[in-house]
Amino acid sequence: MADLFFYASKIFWLIAQPDHFLLLMLVLGLLLWRRVIGVTLVWSSVFVLLIVSFFPVANYLLEPLEQRFSQPDLSKVKEPIAGIIVLGGGEDPELSALHGSPQFNQGAERLMVVPALMLRYPELKVIFTGGSGSLATPEYRGGDVAQQWLTQQGLGARSIIERDSRNTFQNALYTRELINEMEDRPEGKWLLVTSAFHMARSVGVYRKVGIDVIAYPVDYRMTENRVRVSLNGNMADLNTAVREWIGLVAYYLSEKTADLLPAPNENKGVEPQ
């Protein structure tokens, strides 16, 4: 069932992704140009593209996500920290395999922050969880990139790499398995590291599987609300924001989270470990 959810979500996103959807509207409009619906589709798609080209409309969708959880002041955290969980997504596994060295994307801060956290907590283990989210190239996995990079930083011995998960729900499930398999199971909350826009869904899923976490958001995407002439940049942010909101709704409806938009200090729907 988990694999079916993964494949269905990927196929749906191929169509629903804003830039793909706008292109589909434009093509259909051109095919139906002699009809009112065709003209409407063409000009609607052109109008939206012009707006996105000049203004970061994604901010309105990113703001409630990225401001949901603030980055904690670790010096003031009184609860014991059991360990650090890092969600994959900042790596480029295919490019890494092609060039033989770790390559990263805009979400690289998920991994780049790890050395500082491990320096602050020298006794803690880090669980990195991330396989392949690709339908076309599942053989390239983020966990392999993370393992190579952490080893290069001299941190491989303190890292536990999970490379089979394909989405956030599987990240949480496989993380729980790794924690349950630990001989000396640490007590306390786990520091959860992922992109700020992705934190609400991640916290909700981890709570659902019974892992108590402290959110540590990184990789912020929201920009200033001003004219920014960048179709590529603005559209990329819009794709990110729309995908995350769709993910939140899908996870809530499929009961992978207990709340549509999880918030700090809530533990509804937590299953016992």
Secondary structure, DSSP 4 states (H G I P E B T S, - for coil): -HHHHHHHHHHHHHHHSHHHHHHHHHHHHHHTTTSHHHHHHHHHHHHHHHHHHHS-TTHHHHHHHHTTSPPP-GGG--SPEEEEEEE--SB-HHHHHHHTS--B-TTTHHHHTHHHHHHHSTT--EEEE-----SS-TTS-HHHHHHHHHHHTT-GGGEEEE----SHHHHHHHHHHHHHT-SSPPPSEEEEEEEGGGHHHHHHHHHHTT--EEEEEE------SS----HHHHHHHHHHHHHHHHHHHHHHHTTSSSSSS--TT--TTPPP-
